[in-house]
Protein backbone atom coordinates (compact mmCIF):
# COMPACT_ATOMS: atom_id res chain seq x y z
CA UNK A 1 0.00 0.00 0.00
CA UNK A 2 1.46 3.39 -0.96
CA UNK A 3 2.69 5.46 1.96
CA UNK A 4 0.34 8.38 1.21
CA UNK A 5 -2.68 6.07 1.16
CA UNK A 6 -1.64 4.39 4.39
CA UNK A 7 -1.32 7.78 6.11
CA UNK A 8 -4.68 8.93 4.77
CA UNK A 9 -6.35 5.74 5.98
CA UNK A 10 -4.84 6.29 9.42
CA UNK A 11 -6.27 9.80 9.46
CA UNK A 12 -9.67 8.45 8.43
CA UNK A 13 -9.50 5.80 11.16
CA UNK A 14 -8.80 8.52 13.72
CA UNK A 15 -11.64 10.63 12.34
CA UNK A 16 -13.98 7.69 12.81
CA UNK A 17 -12.66 7.22 16.34
CA UNK A 18 -13.27 10.91 17.07
CA UNK A 19 -16.79 10.67 15.66
CA UNK A 20 -17.50 7.69 17.95
CA UNK A 21 -16.09 9.59 20.94
CA UNK A 22 -18.25 12.61 20.10
CA UNK A 23 -21.31 10.36 19.97
CA UNK A 24 -20.42 8.98 23.40
CA UNK A 25 -19.84 12.51 24.69
CA UNK A 26 -23.31 13.59 23.53
CA UNK A 27 -24.87 10.61 25.31
CA UNK A 28 -23.43 11.55 28.72
CA UNK A 29 -25.81 14.49 29.40
CA UNK A 30 -28.81 12.37 28.35
CA UNK A 31 -27.77 9.57 30.68
CA UNK A 32 -27.08 12.06 33.47
CA UNK A 33 -30.55 13.54 33.00
CA UNK A 34 -32.07 10.06 33.17
CA UNK A 35 -30.22 9.31 36.42
CA UNK A 36 -31.35 12.62 37.95
CA UNK A 37 -34.88 12.61 36.47
CA UNK A 38 -36.57 11.55 39.73
CA UNK A 39 -34.39 13.96 41.71
CA UNK A 40 -35.39 16.81 39.38
CA UNK A 41 -39.07 15.91 39.72
CA UNK A 42 -38.85 15.75 43.53
CA UNK A 43 -36.99 19.07 43.64
CA UNK A 44 -39.68 20.66 41.48
CA UNK A 45 -42.47 19.35 43.73
CA UNK A 46 -40.66 20.51 46.86
CA UNK A 47 -40.18 23.94 45.29
CA UNK A 48 -43.90 24.14 44.56
CA UNK A 49 -44.77 23.12 48.13
CA UNK A 50 -42.36 25.68 49.58
CA UNK A 51 -43.85 28.37 47.36
CA UNK A 52 -47.38 27.37 48.40
CA UNK A 53 -46.24 27.41 52.05
CA UNK A 54 -45.00 30.97 51.69
CA UNK A 55 -48.20 32.08 49.94
CA UNK A 56 -50.22 30.46 52.73
CA UNK A 57 -48.12 32.23 55.36
CA UNK A 58 -48.78 35.59 53.72
CA UNK A 59 -52.49 34.83 53.34
CA UNK A 60 -52.75 33.78 56.98
CA UNK A 61 -50.98 36.95 58.12
CA UNK A 62 -53.45 39.02 56.09
CA UNK A 63 -56.45 37.21 57.53
CA UNK A 64 -55.08 37.52 61.08
CA UNK A 65 -54.77 41.26 60.50
CA UNK A 66 -58.36 41.40 59.22
CA UNK A 67 -59.48 39.33 62.22
CA UNK A 68 -57.85 41.77 64.63
CA UNK A 69 -59.65 44.67 62.92
CA UNK A 70 -62.99 42.88 63.14
CA UNK A 71 -62.48 42.13 66.82
CA UNK A 72 -61.66 45.77 67.51
CA UNK A 73 -64.74 46.81 65.55
CA UNK A 74 -66.90 44.34 67.51
CA UNK A 75 -65.56 45.65 70.82
CA UNK A 76 -66.30 49.20 69.73
CA UNK A 77 -69.88 48.31 68.74
CA UNK A 78 -70.43 46.50 72.02
CA UNK A 79 -69.21 49.55 73.95
CA UNK A 80 -71.51 51.80 71.93
CA UNK A 81 -74.46 49.51 72.59
CA UNK A 82 -74.95 50.89 76.10
CA UNK A 83 -74.71 54.48 74.93
CA UNK A 84 -77.47 54.59 72.30
CA UNK A 85 -80.77 56.28 73.14
CA UNK A 86 -83.08 55.16 70.33
CA UNK A 87 -84.38 51.80 69.20
CA UNK A 88 -83.32 52.50 65.63
CA UNK A 89 -79.69 53.12 66.65
CA UNK A 90 -79.80 50.10 68.96
CA UNK A 91 -81.05 47.84 66.13
CA UNK A 92 -78.42 49.19 63.75
CA UNK A 93 -75.66 48.44 66.25
CA UNK A 94 -76.98 44.93 66.82
CA UNK A 95 -76.93 44.39 63.07
CA UNK A 96 -73.30 45.57 62.87
CA UNK A 97 -72.37 43.36 65.83
CA UNK A 98 -73.89 40.31 64.14
CA UNK A 99 -72.10 41.12 60.89
CA UNK A 100 -68.78 41.52 62.72
CA UNK A 101 -69.31 38.22 64.53
CA UNK A 102 -70.07 36.44 61.24
CA UNK A 103 -66.95 37.89 59.61
CA UNK A 104 -64.90 36.94 62.68
CA UNK A 105 -66.22 33.39 62.51
CA UNK A 106 -65.50 33.14 58.79
CA UNK A 107 -61.98 34.51 59.21
CA UNK A 108 -61.29 32.11 62.08
CA UNK A 109 -62.43 29.18 59.92
CA UNK A 110 -60.27 30.35 57.02
CA UNK A 111 -57.26 30.73 59.33
CA UNK A 112 -57.82 27.21 60.67
CA UNK A 113 -57.97 25.90 57.09
CA UNK A 114 -54.72 27.65 56.26
CA UNK A 115 -53.11 26.20 59.38
CA UNK A 116 -54.22 22.72 58.30
CA UNK A 117 -52.84 23.27 54.82
CA UNK A 118 -49.59 24.48 56.34
CA UNK A 119 -49.26 21.31 58.40
CA UNK A 120 -49.89 19.17 55.31
CA UNK A 121 -47.37 21.15 53.26
CA UNK A 122 -44.69 21.00 55.96
CA UNK A 123 -45.22 17.25 56.29
CA UNK A 124 -44.91 16.76 52.52
CA UNK A 125 -41.81 18.98 52.34
CA UNK A 126 -40.19 16.87 55.06
CA UNK A 127 -41.09 13.69 53.14
CA UNK A 128 -39.69 15.13 49.91
CA UNK A 129 -36.47 16.20 51.63
CA UNK A 130 -35.99 12.66 52.94
CA UNK A 131 -36.69 11.14 49.54
CA UNK A 132 -34.28 13.60 47.90
CA UNK A 133 -31.50 12.67 50.33
CA UNK A 134 -32.00 8.98 49.50
CA UNK A 135 -32.14 9.53 45.73
CA UNK A 136 -29.07 11.76 45.74
CA UNK A 137 -27.13 9.22 47.77
CA UNK A 138 -28.17 6.41 45.42
CA UNK A 139 -27.31 8.44 42.32
CA UNK A 140 -23.97 9.78 43.57
CA UNK A 141 -21.97 6.74 42.46
CA UNK A 142 -23.51 6.60 39.01
CA UNK A 143 -23.08 10.33 38.50
CA UNK A 144 -19.41 10.07 39.44
CA UNK A 145 -19.00 7.22 36.95
CA UNK A 146 -20.54 9.41 34.24
CA UNK A 147 -18.25 12.29 35.20
CA UNK A 148 -15.22 9.98 34.97
CA UNK A 149 -16.45 8.65 31.62
CA UNK A 150 -16.74 12.23 30.33
CA UNK A 151 -13.17 12.92 31.47
CA UNK A 152 -11.94 9.68 29.85
CA UNK A 153 -13.68 10.58 26.58
CA UNK A 154 -12.02 14.00 26.61
CA UNK A 155 -8.60 12.48 27.25
CA UNK A 156 -9.06 9.95 24.44
CA UNK A 157 -10.33 12.64 22.06
CA UNK A 158 -7.40 14.91 22.85
CA UNK A 159 -4.92 12.09 22.19
CA UNK A 160 -6.68 11.14 18.93
CA UNK A 161 -6.78 14.78 17.73
CA UNK A 162 -3.07 15.21 18.47
CA UNK A 163 -2.15 12.06 16.57
CA UNK A 164 -4.47 12.98 13.71
CA UNK A 165 -2.97 16.46 13.36
CA UNK A 166 0.52 14.97 13.21
CA UNK A 167 -0.46 12.47 10.52
CA UNK A 168 -2.39 15.07 8.52
CA UNK A 169 0.70 17.28 8.39
CA UNK A 170 2.56 14.45 6.62
CA UNK A 171 0.01 14.15 3.80
CA UNK A 172 0.26 16.05 0.53
CA UNK A 173 -1.89 19.20 1.04
CA UNK A 174 -3.90 18.80 -2.18
CA UNK A 175 -4.70 15.18 -1.31
CA UNK A 176 -5.64 16.05 2.24
CA UNK A 177 -7.92 18.86 1.06
CA UNK A 178 -9.69 16.42 -1.26
CA UNK A 179 -10.23 13.99 1.62
CA UNK A 180 -11.26 16.71 4.07
CA UNK A 181 -13.76 18.19 1.61
CA UNK A 182 -15.43 14.79 1.25
CA UNK A 183 -15.44 14.26 5.02
CA UNK A 184 -16.96 17.66 5.73
CA UNK A 185 -19.50 17.06 2.97
CA UNK A 186 -20.67 14.00 4.93
CA UNK A 187 -19.14 11.54 2.46
CA UNK A 188 -17.84 9.44 5.29
CA UNK A 189 -15.92 7.25 5.15
CA UNK A 190 -14.32 9.20 2.32
CA UNK A 191 -11.87 6.38 1.48
CA UNK A 192 -13.59 3.13 0.52
CA UNK A 193 -11.99 -0.14 -0.69
CA UNK A 194 -12.93 -1.46 -4.11
CA UNK A 195 -15.19 -4.53 -4.05
CA UNK A 196 -14.55 -6.63 -7.12
CA UNK A 197 -14.69 -4.05 -9.91
CA UNK A 198 -17.15 -1.80 -8.10
CA UNK A 199 -17.16 1.03 -5.58
CA UNK A 200 -17.34 -0.33 -2.06
CA UNK A 201 -19.70 2.47 -1.01
CA UNK A 202 -22.40 2.65 -3.70
CA UNK A 203 -21.53 -0.60 -5.58
CA UNK A 204 -21.40 1.20 -8.93
CA UNK A 205 -19.16 -0.48 -11.53
CA UNK A 206 -15.86 1.27 -12.17
CA UNK A 207 -14.37 1.79 -15.64
CA UNK A 208 -11.82 -0.94 -16.58
CA UNK A 209 -9.00 1.61 -16.86
CA UNK A 210 -9.72 2.91 -13.35
CA UNK A 211 -9.84 -0.66 -12.00
CA UNK A 212 -6.42 -1.40 -13.52
CA UNK A 213 -4.91 1.77 -12.07
CA UNK A 214 -6.32 1.00 -8.63
CA UNK A 215 -5.28 -2.66 -8.69
CA UNK A 216 -1.85 -2.48 -10.30
CA UNK A 217 -0.62 1.05 -9.66
CA UNK A 218 -1.88 1.49 -6.12
CA UNK A 219 -3.75 4.63 -7.12
CA UNK A 220 -7.13 5.72 -5.81
CA UNK A 221 -9.83 7.39 -7.81
CA UNK A 222 -13.05 9.26 -7.05
CA UNK A 223 -16.17 7.20 -7.74
CA UNK A 224 -18.09 8.96 -10.50
CA UNK A 225 -21.38 7.89 -8.92
CA UNK A 226 -20.98 8.85 -5.25
CA UNK A 227 -17.70 10.79 -5.13
CA UNK A 228 -15.80 8.77 -2.51
CA UNK A 229 -12.16 7.85 -3.07
CA UNK A 230 -11.84 4.18 -4.05
CA UNK A 231 -8.64 2.26 -3.31
CA UNK A 232 -7.46 -1.35 -3.47
CA UNK A 233 -7.61 -3.11 -0.11
CA UNK A 234 -4.54 -5.24 0.69
CA UNK A 235 -5.08 -8.85 -0.29
CA UNK A 236 -5.13 -11.36 2.56
CA UNK A 237 -2.95 -14.40 2.02
CA UNK A 238 -5.11 -17.56 1.95
CA UNK A 239 -4.67 -19.81 4.98
CA UNK A 240 -3.74 -22.79 2.76
CA UNK A 241 -0.71 -20.87 1.44
CA UNK A 242 0.86 -20.86 4.87
CA UNK A 243 1.19 -24.68 4.97
CA UNK A 244 2.46 -26.49 1.83
CA UNK A 245 0.50 -29.53 0.70
CA UNK A 246 1.76 -32.86 1.99
CA UNK A 247 3.33 -31.54 5.21
CA UNK A 248 2.38 -33.07 8.53
C-alpha positions in Angstrom: 0.0 0.0 0.0 1.5 3.4 -1.0 2.7 5.5 2.0 0.3 8.4 1.2 -2.7 6.1 1.2 -1.6 4.4 4.4 -1.3 7.8 6.1 -4.7 8.9 4.8 -6.3 5.7 6.0 -4.8 6.3 9.4 -6.3 9.8 9.5 -9.7 8.5 8.4 -9.5 5.8 11.2 -8.8 8.5 13.7 -11.6 10.6 12.3 -14.0 7.7 12.8 -12.7 7.2 16.3 -13.3 10.9 17.1 -16.8 10.7 15.7 -17.5 7.7 17.9 -16.1 9.6 20.9 -18.3 12.6 20.1 -21.3 10.4 20.0 -20.4 9.0 23.4 -19.8 12.5 24.7 -23.3 13.6 23.5 -24.9 10.6 25.3 -23.4 11.5 28.7 -25.8 14.5 29.4 -28.8 12.4 28.4 -27.8 9.6 30.7 -27.1 12.1 33.5 -30.6 13.5 33.0 -32.1 10.1 33.2 -30.2 9.3 36.4 -31.3 12.6 37.9 -34.9 12.6 36.5 -36.6 11.6 39.7 -34.4 14.0 41.7 -35.4 16.8 39.4 -39.1 15.9 39.7 -38.8 15.8 43.5 -37.0 19.1 43.6 -39.7 20.7 41.5 -42.5 19.4 43.7 -40.7 20.5 46.9 -40.2 23.9 45.3 -43.9 24.1 44.6 -44.8 23.1 48.1 -42.4 25.7 49.6 -43.8 28.4 47.4 -47.4 27.4 48.4 -46.2 27.4 52.1 -45.0 31.0 51.7 -48.2 32.1 49.9 -50.2 30.5 52.7 -48.1 32.2 55.4 -48.8 35.6 53.7 -52.5 34.8 53.3 -52.7 33.8 57.0 -51.0 36.9 58.1 -53.4 39.0 56.1 -56.4 37.2 57.5 -55.1 37.5 61.1 -54.8 41.3 60.5 -58.4 41.4 59.2 -59.5 39.3 62.2 -57.9 41.8 64.6 -59.6 44.7 62.9 -63.0 42.9 63.1 -62.5 42.1 66.8 -61.7 45.8 67.5 -64.7 46.8 65.6 -66.9 44.3 67.5 -65.6 45.6 70.8 -66.3 49.2 69.7 -69.9 48.3 68.7 -70.4 46.5 72.0 -69.2 49.5 74.0 -71.5 51.8 71.9 -74.5 49.5 72.6 -74.9 50.9 76.1 -74.7 54.5 74.9 -77.5 54.6 72.3 -80.8 56.3 73.1 -83.1 55.2 70.3 -84.4 51.8 69.2 -83.3 52.5 65.6 -79.7 53.1 66.7 -79.8 50.1 69.0 -81.1 47.8 66.1 -78.4 49.2 63.8 -75.7 48.4 66.2 -77.0 44.9 66.8 -76.9 44.4 63.1 -73.3 45.6 62.9 -72.4 43.4 65.8 -73.9 40.3 64.1 -72.1 41.1 60.9 -68.8 41.5 62.7 -69.3 38.2 64.5 -70.1 36.4 61.2 -67.0 37.9 59.6 -64.9 36.9 62.7 -66.2 33.4 62.5 -65.5 33.1 58.8 -62.0 34.5 59.2 -61.3 32.1 62.1 -62.4 29.2 59.9 -60.3 30.3 57.0 -57.3 30.7 59.3 -57.8 27.2 60.7 -58.0 25.9 57.1 -54.7 27.7 56.3 -53.1 26.2 59.4 -54.2 22.7 58.3 -52.8 23.3 54.8 -49.6 24.5 56.3 -49.3 21.3 58.4 -49.9 19.2 55.3 -47.4 21.2 53.3 -44.7 21.0 56.0 -45.2 17.2 56.3 -44.9 16.8 52.5 -41.8 19.0 52.3 -40.2 16.9 55.1 -41.1 13.7 53.1 -39.7 15.1 49.9 -36.5 16.2 51.6 -36.0 12.7 52.9 -36.7 11.1 49.5 -34.3 13.6 47.9 -31.5 12.7 50.3 -32.0 9.0 49.5 -32.1 9.5 45.7 -29.1 11.8 45.7 -27.1 9.2 47.8 -28.2 6.4 45.4 -27.3 8.4 42.3 -24.0 9.8 43.6 -22.0 6.7 42.5 -23.5 6.6 39.0 -23.1 10.3 38.5 -19.4 10.1 39.4 -19.0 7.2 36.9 -20.5 9.4 34.2 -18.2 12.3 35.2 -15.2 10.0 35.0 -16.5 8.6 31.6 -16.7 12.2 30.3 -13.2 12.9 31.5 -11.9 9.7 29.9 -13.7 10.6 26.6 -12.0 14.0 26.6 -8.6 12.5 27.3 -9.1 9.9 24.4 -10.3 12.6 22.1 -7.4 14.9 22.8 -4.9 12.1 22.2 -6.7 11.1 18.9 -6.8 14.8 17.7 -3.1 15.2 18.5 -2.2 12.1 16.6 -4.5 13.0 13.7 -3.0 16.5 13.4 0.5 15.0 13.2 -0.5 12.5 10.5 -2.4 15.1 8.5 0.7 17.3 8.4 2.6 14.4 6.6 0.0 14.2 3.8 0.3 16.1 0.5 -1.9 19.2 1.0 -3.9 18.8 -2.2 -4.7 15.2 -1.3 -5.6 16.0 2.2 -7.9 18.9 1.1 -9.7 16.4 -1.3 -10.2 14.0 1.6 -11.3 16.7 4.1 -13.8 18.2 1.6 -15.4 14.8 1.2 -15.4 14.3 5.0 -17.0 17.7 5.7 -19.5 17.1 3.0 -20.7 14.0 4.9 -19.1 11.5 2.5 -17.8 9.4 5.3 -15.9 7.3 5.1 -14.3 9.2 2.3 -11.9 6.4 1.5 -13.6 3.1 0.5 -12.0 -0.1 -0.7 -12.9 -1.5 -4.1 -15.2 -4.5 -4.0 -14.6 -6.6 -7.1 -14.7 -4.1 -9.9 -17.2 -1.8 -8.1 -17.2 1.0 -5.6 -17.3 -0.3 -2.1 -19.7 2.5 -1.0 -22.4 2.7 -3.7 -21.5 -0.6 -5.6 -21.4 1.2 -8.9 -19.2 -0.5 -11.5 -15.9 1.3 -12.2 -14.4 1.8 -15.6 -11.8 -0.9 -16.6 -9.0 1.6 -16.9 -9.7 2.9 -13.4 -9.8 -0.7 -12.0 -6.4 -1.4 -13.5 -4.9 1.8 -12.1 -6.3 1.0 -8.6 -5.3 -2.7 -8.7 -1.9 -2.5 -10.3 -0.6 1.0 -9.7 -1.9 1.5 -6.1 -3.8 4.6 -7.1 -7.1 5.7 -5.8 -9.8 7.4 -7.8 -13.1 9.3 -7.1 -16.2 7.2 -7.7 -18.1 9.0 -10.5 -21.4 7.9 -8.9 -21.0 8.8 -5.2 -17.7 10.8 -5.1 -15.8 8.8 -2.5 -12.2 7.8 -3.1 -11.8 4.2 -4.1 -8.6 2.3 -3.3 -7.5 -1.3 -3.5 -7.6 -3.1 -0.1 -4.5 -5.2 0.7 -5.1 -8.9 -0.3 -5.1 -11.4 2.6 -3.0 -14.4 2.0 -5.1 -17.6 1.9 -4.7 -19.8 5.0 -3.7 -22.8 2.8 -0.7 -20.9 1.4 0.9 -20.9 4.9 1.2 -24.7 5.0 2.5 -26.5 1.8 0.5 -29.5 0.7 1.8 -32.9 2.0 3.3 -31.5 5.2 2.4 -33.1 8.5 
